[in-house]
Amino acid sequence: METKINWEKLVRRMELLMRLKSFPVAFKMLEKKEMLDDILFIRRPSEKVSMCQLITQVRNFDWTVGADLEDFMGAMCPSIIGLTQLPEEPFLDGTFRSIVWTRNREEGKRYENAIPRLPVGKYEAVVMAPLVYNPFEPDIVLIYANPAQMMLLINALQFEEYEVMQFFCVGESSCSDAIARCYLTGKPSMTIPCYGERRYGHAQDEDMVMAIPVDQMEKALRGLEALYRRGIRYPISYAGAEKDLTTSYPGSYSSVAQLDFIRGKDNRLLLGVTGSIATGKSTVASILEELGAPIIDFDVLARVVVEPDKPAWKDIVGYFGEQVLQEDRQLDRKALSDIVFKDLQKRKKLESFTHPRIQEEFIKQLVEITEKDPNAIIQVVIPLMIELSLQYLFHKLLVVSTSRTSQIKRLAARDGISDAEAINILSSQIPIDEKAGYGDFVINNEGSLEETRKQVESLWETLKKLQAEKSSVHA
């Protein structure tokens, strides 16, 4: 059965980032039970089963399973997914719950009525499978994880379009909190697996479960990737309960004073400008400069700080050796790039030599510009701004965008390389469509120079209005 999304690629990446120990479960309700016959490799129960047994067969045994009403043991499980109506006696009147879980039938009745269920009559069967195999297009995905992994997943889902996430626990029959509630609300739903799921479905002591609407799975992965780039990863390392945490706190805590200094108390307006390779950042920056926005370009700064005999140059040569020098003692950028591209540790070492010096040069140029003109609209061009998580420094962020096809053609033509080589280079950066989501403004540089210029001129007028509003607030 063909699927819209390459689930294998998405799930494998999610498994790597979260270090999941069981398969994410593709969960789908079927309107007709005959549709079960169309599912490849399906196993039907040979005996009566519970919902939690089916789930564990998928996530731990690597099976594809399906069931209709006749396969379930009793009415409780199928009533939660709308395959049958729960009888008044002994269920809806509270008797069943009062046998174990409540002190009397009145409490049991309240309990039963609180459990969310899918509407009866819409579906006749359910099918589940490991999502990684692209089995079918699921309605929701079930993920089992420990509390630390689950917290990371919550953070990932909140990364875009933030909202407070509300979770519920009815107690026993917790599958209703994950599965039925997710179907009914269209939002991720997390809960604590109940006694039954632990006894009959083998959920472990540390397990929690979240049901995610299928249309939010790509969002979840994007959030996990973004958090990973910012150093938020699983397993979560311990900073130490008795140590000075100054060096362990994230930049959002330690960089506030620096942020105040960079943004200043005058009427400057800082515009961060980014994009991807061959989207036309330089073209847009040049037009903005013509209109009156001075440029601080981190690519230029990166070359300045490694000029011969400067501190960063000395550190690089001392670590990598003179093999990275040309005859004129300038750095051989290609030789250096070839070394660090294959070795993450060496790349991090190179960045430790250059990034602090680039930051110093940035501050120096920023001070020079604002001393001359406290009302300047300053553009700061940083190609890897999103990758380095530097966008927080600026009042507004501009992303210069173009189609991937144009990127490939422009990069291949510019560097004299094949389309395949250009694609390989682009694959190492965040896709431009994802970067565009970070921008307060997006310039589409797909068309002619004149079309781009019109967009930039319109942006310039907007920036001047924003600066005027900023000035009136501070007045």
C-alpha positions in Angstrom: 0.0 0.0 0.0 1.6 3.3 -1.1 2.2 6.0 1.5 2.5 9.7 1.1 5.5 10.0 3.3 8.7 8.0 3.4 8.1 6.7 6.9 11.3 4.6 7.0 13.5 7.7 6.6 11.5 9.7 9.2 11.3 6.9 11.8 15.0 5.9 11.5 16.0 9.5 12.1 13.6 9.8 15.0 14.8 6.5 16.5 18.4 7.8 16.4 17.6 11.2 18.0 15.4 9.7 20.7 17.1 6.3 21.1 13.7 4.5 21.2 13.7 0.9 22.3 10.5 -0.1 20.5 8.9 0.5 17.1 6.6 3.6 16.7 3.2 2.1 15.9 1.2 3.0 12.8 -2.4 2.9 14.0 -5.4 3.0 11.6 -9.1 2.6 11.9 -10.9 0.9 9.0 -14.5 1.6 7.9 -15.1 -1.9 6.7 -13.6 -5.1 8.3 -13.0 -6.5 4.8 -10.3 -3.9 4.3 -8.1 -6.0 6.6 -7.6 -8.4 3.7 -5.8 -5.7 1.8 -3.0 -5.2 4.4 0.2 -7.0 3.6 1.7 -9.4 6.1 -1.2 -9.0 8.5 -1.7 -11.4 11.4 -5.2 -12.0 12.7 -5.6 -13.1 16.3 -6.1 -16.9 16.8 -7.6 -16.2 20.3 -9.5 -13.4 22.0 -7.2 -10.4 22.6 -7.0 -7.0 24.3 -5.9 -3.8 22.8 -2.7 -3.6 24.7 -1.7 -7.1 23.6 -2.0 -6.0 19.9 0.0 -2.9 20.5 2.9 -4.8 22.1 2.9 -7.3 19.3 3.6 -4.5 16.9 6.0 -2.4 18.9 8.0 -5.3 20.4 7.4 -8.3 18.1 7.7 -6.4 14.8 4.3 -7.7 13.6 1.5 -6.2 11.6 -1.8 -7.0 13.3 -5.5 -6.4 12.6 -8.7 -7.1 14.5 -12.5 -6.6 14.3 -15.1 -6.7 17.0 -15.2 -10.5 17.2 -11.5 -10.7 17.9 -11.6 -8.8 21.2 -12.1 -10.2 24.7 -15.2 -8.5 25.9 -16.6 -5.0 25.1 -14.2 -2.7 26.9 -11.4 -2.5 24.4 -13.5 -2.3 21.2 -15.8 0.3 22.8 -12.9 2.7 23.2 -12.2 2.6 19.4 -15.9 2.7 18.5 -16.4 -0.9 17.4 -19.3 -1.4 19.8 -21.5 0.3 22.3 -20.7 -0.4 26.0 -23.7 -2.1 27.6 -25.5 -0.3 30.4 -25.0 -3.3 32.7 -22.5 -4.0 34.1 -20.5 -1.2 32.5 -22.3 2.2 32.2 -24.0 1.7 35.5 -20.6 1.6 37.3 -20.7 -2.0 38.4 -17.6 -3.1 36.4 -15.4 -0.3 37.7 -16.6 -0.8 41.3 -15.4 -4.4 41.4 -11.8 -3.2 41.7 -11.2 0.5 40.8 -13.7 2.5 42.8 -15.4 2.3 46.2 -18.9 2.1 44.8 -21.0 2.0 41.7 -21.7 5.7 41.7 -18.0 6.4 41.5 -17.6 3.7 38.9 -20.4 5.3 36.8 -18.6 8.6 36.9 -15.4 6.8 35.9 -16.9 5.1 32.9 -18.6 8.2 31.7 -15.3 10.1 31.8 -13.5 7.8 29.4 -13.2 9.2 25.8 -14.3 6.9 23.1 -14.6 7.0 19.3 -18.2 7.3 18.0 -19.9 3.9 17.4 -20.7 2.9 13.8 -17.9 4.8 12.0 -15.4 1.9 12.0 -15.5 -1.9 11.9 -11.8 -2.8 12.3 -8.4 -1.6 13.4 -4.9 -2.3 12.0 -1.5 -1.6 13.4 2.0 -2.1 12.1 5.6 -0.8 12.7 5.6 2.6 11.0 9.1 2.2 9.7 8.0 -0.3 7.0 5.6 2.1 5.3 2.8 -0.3 5.8 -0.1 2.0 5.1 -1.1 5.6 5.7 -1.9 5.7 9.5 -4.3 8.0 11.3 -2.1 8.4 14.4 1.3 7.1 15.6 1.9 5.6 19.0 5.3 6.2 20.6 6.5 4.6 23.8 9.3 6.2 25.6 10.7 7.0 29.1 9.9 10.4 30.7 13.2 12.0 29.6 12.6 11.0 26.0 9.0 12.0 26.2 9.9 15.5 27.5 12.2 15.9 24.5 9.4 14.9 22.1 7.1 17.4 23.8 9.7 20.2 23.4 10.0 19.2 19.7 6.3 19.4 19.1 6.2 22.9 20.8 9.2 24.2 18.8 6.9 25.5 16.0 3.5 27.0 16.7 4.0 26.8 20.4 1.0 25.9 22.6 0.7 24.4 26.1 0.1 20.7 25.9 -2.6 19.2 28.2 -2.5 15.6 29.0 -4.9 13.3 30.9 -5.1 10.1 32.8 -8.4 8.4 33.4 -6.5 5.7 35.3 -7.3 2.2 34.1 -8.1 2.0 30.3 -5.3 4.5 29.6 -5.4 3.6 25.9 -8.5 5.9 25.7 -6.3 8.8 26.8 -3.7 8.2 24.1 -5.7 6.8 21.2 -9.3 8.0 21.5 -8.4 11.5 22.8 -5.9 12.0 20.0 -8.5 11.0 17.4 -11.1 13.3 19.0 -9.0 16.4 19.5 -6.6 16.1 16.6 -3.7 16.9 19.0 -0.9 14.9 20.5 -2.0 13.0 23.6 0.3 11.6 26.2 -0.5 9.4 29.2 0.9 6.9 31.7 0.2 3.3 30.6 -2.3 1.7 33.1 -2.1 -1.4 35.2 -3.7 -3.5 32.5 -1.2 -2.4 29.8 1.7 -3.2 32.1 0.3 -6.6 33.0 -1.1 -7.7 29.7 0.8 -5.4 27.2 4.2 -5.6 28.9 4.7 -1.9 29.2 7.7 -1.3 31.4 7.9 0.7 34.6 9.5 3.7 33.0 7.2 3.7 29.9 4.9 6.5 28.9 2.9 6.6 25.6 2.0 9.5 23.3 -0.3 9.3 20.3 0.6 11.8 17.6 -1.7 12.8 14.7 0.0 11.7 11.5 0.2 15.2 10.1 2.3 16.3 13.0 5.0 13.6 12.7 7.2 15.7 10.3 6.8 18.7 12.7 8.0 16.5 15.6 11.1 15.4 13.6 11.9 19.0 12.6 11.7 20.0 16.2 13.9 17.2 17.3 16.5 18.1 14.7 16.4 21.8 15.6 16.8 21.0 19.3 19.7 18.7 18.5 21.5 21.4 16.7 21.1 23.6 19.8 22.6 20.9 22.1 19.3 19.5 23.5 19.8 15.8 23.1 19.1 12.4 24.5 20.5 11.0 26.8 20.5 14.2 28.8 23.9 14.7 30.4 24.2 15.7 34.0 25.6 19.1 34.9 26.2 18.2 38.5 24.0 19.0 41.6 26.9 20.5 43.6 28.8 22.4 40.9 28.8 26.0 39.6 26.3 25.9 36.7 27.4 29.1 35.1 29.1 27.3 32.2 26.4 24.7 31.9 23.4 26.9 31.4 22.2 27.4 27.8 22.8 30.6 25.9 19.4 32.0 26.6 20.4 32.3 30.3 24.0 33.5 29.9 23.7 35.7 26.8 21.2 38.2 28.1 23.9 40.8 28.9 25.5 40.3 25.6 22.2 40.6 23.8 21.5 44.0 25.5 24.9 45.2 24.4 24.4 44.1 20.8 20.9 45.4 20.4 21.9 48.6 22.3 19.7 51.2 23.9 19.8 53.6 21.0 17.6 53.5 17.9 19.6 51.0 15.9 17.7 48.2 14.1 19.6 44.9 13.5 18.5 42.8 10.6 19.9 39.3 10.5 20.2 38.1 6.9 20.5 34.5 6.0 19.6 31.8 3.4 21.4 28.9 1.9 24.1 28.4 -0.7 23.2 30.0 -4.0 19.9 31.6 -2.9 21.3 35.1 -3.6 22.1 36.5 -0.1 24.8 38.7 -1.6 22.5 40.2 -4.2 19.9 41.1 -1.6 22.5 42.5 0.8 24.0 44.7 -2.0 20.6 46.2 -2.8 20.0 46.9 0.9 23.4 48.5 1.1 22.5 50.8 -1.8 19.3 51.8 0.1 21.3 52.7 3.2 21.9 49.6 5.3 25.5 49.0 6.2 26.7 45.4 6.1 28.5 43.2 8.5 29.2 40.0 6.6 30.3 37.0 8.7 31.9 35.4 5.6 34.2 38.5 5.3 34.9 38.4 9.1 35.8 34.7 8.8 38.5 35.6 6.2 39.7 38.6 8.2 40.3 36.7 11.5 42.5 34.0 9.8 44.9 36.4 8.0 48.5 35.4 8.5 49.9 35.8 12.0 46.6 36.7 13.6 45.7 34.7 16.7 43.2 32.4 14.9 45.7 31.7 12.1 48.4 30.8 14.7 46.0 28.4 16.5 44.9 26.7 13.2 48.5 26.2 12.0 49.6 25.1 15.4 46.9 22.4 15.5 46.6 21.3 11.8 50.2 22.0 10.7 51.6 23.9 7.8 49.9 21.5 5.4 47.0 23.8 5.5 49.0 26.8 4.2 49.6 28.1 0.7 53.0 29.4 -0.5 52.0 33.0 0.5 51.2 31.7 4.0 47.5 32.3 3.5 45.3 29.4 4.6 44.6 26.8 2.0 40.8 26.7 2.5 40.2 23.7 0.3 42.8 21.6 2.1 41.4 22.7 5.5 37.8 22.0 4.4 38.7 18.5 3.2 40.1 17.7 6.6 37.2 19.0 8.7 34.4 17.8 6.4 35.3 14.2 7.2 36.1 14.7 10.9 33.5 16.3 13.3 36.0 16.6 16.1 38.5 18.5 14.0 35.7 20.7 12.7 34.7 21.6 16.2 38.3 22.4 17.0 38.5 24.7 14.0 35.3 26.4 15.1 36.8 26.9 18.6 39.7 28.9 17.0 37.6 31.0 14.7 34.1 31.6 16.2 35.3 33.7 19.2 37.5 35.9 17.0 34.6 36.4 14.5 32.4 37.4 17.4 35.0 39.9 18.6 35.3 41.4 15.0 31.6 41.6 14.7 31.3 43.6 18.0 34.1 45.9 16.8 32.4 46.7 13.5 29.0 47.1 15.2 30.4 49.6 17.6 32.1 51.5 14.8 28.8 51.8 12.8 26.6 52.8 15.7 29.1 55.4 17.0 28.8 57.1 13.6 25.0 56.6 13.3 22.9 55.5 16.3 19.9 55.3 14.0 21.4 52.9 11.5 19.5 49.9 10.1 22.3 47.4 10.1 22.3 44.1 8.1 24.3 41.3 9.5 24.8 38.5 6.9 25.4 35.1 8.4 25.0 32.1 6.0 24.8 29.5 8.8 22.7 31.7 11.2 20.1 29.0 11.8 22.6 26.2 12.1 24.5 28.2 14.7 21.3 29.4 16.5 22.4 33.1 16.3 19.0 34.5 15.1 18.1 35.6 18.7 20.7 38.4 18.4 18.7 40.5 16.0 15.6 42.6 16.0 14.3 41.0 12.8 15.4 38.1 10.6 15.4 38.0 6.8 15.7 34.8 4.8 16.6 34.9 1.2 14.9 32.0 -0.6 14.7 30.2 -3.9 13.7 26.8 -5.2 15.9 23.8 -4.7 16.2 23.4 -8.4 17.5 26.9 -8.9 19.9 26.4 -6.0 21.4 23.3 -7.6 21.7 24.9 -11.0 23.3 28.1 -9.6 25.7 26.3 -7.3 26.8 23.9 -10.1 27.3 26.9 -12.5 29.1 29.0 -9.9 31.5 26.4 -8.7 31.9 24.4 -11.9 30.6 21.2 -10.4 28.0 18.6 -11.4 24.4 18.7 -10.2 25.1 15.6 -8.1 28.0 17.3 -6.3 25.8 20.4 -5.7 23.1 18.2 -4.2 25.6 16.6 -1.9 26.7 20.0 -0.7 23.2 21.3 -0.2 22.3 18.1 1.8 24.7 19.3 4.6 22.6 22.4 5.3 19.1 22.9 6.6 16.6 22.9 3.6 15.8 26.5 2.6 12.0 25.8 3.1 12.7 25.0 6.7 14.9 28.1 7.1 12.2 30.3 5.7 10.0 29.3 8.6 12.4 31.2 10.9 12.2 34.5 9.0 10.2 37.6 9.9 10.7 38.4 6.2 11.3 36.2 3.2 12.7 37.5 -0.1 11.9 35.1 -3.0 15.0 35.4 -5.3 13.6 33.0 -7.9 12.8 35.6 -10.5 14.6 38.5 -12.2 16.9 41.0 -10.5 14.3 43.6 -11.0 11.6 41.5 -9.2 14.1 40.9 -6.3 14.8 44.6 -6.1 11.1 45.5 -5.8 10.8 43.1 -2.9 13.9 44.5 -1.2 12.7 48.1 -1.7 9.4 47.2 -0.1 11.2 45.5 2.8 13.3 48.7 3.3 10.2 50.8 3.7 8.9 48.3 6.2 12.1 48.4 8.2 12.1 52.2 8.3 8.5 52.1 9.7 9.5 49.5 12.3 12.4 51.7 13.4 10.2 54.7 13.7 7.8 52.7 15.9 10.8 51.6 18.0 11.9 55.2 18.4 8.4 56.3 19.5 8.2 53.5 22.1 11.6 54.6 23.6 10.8 58.3 23.5 
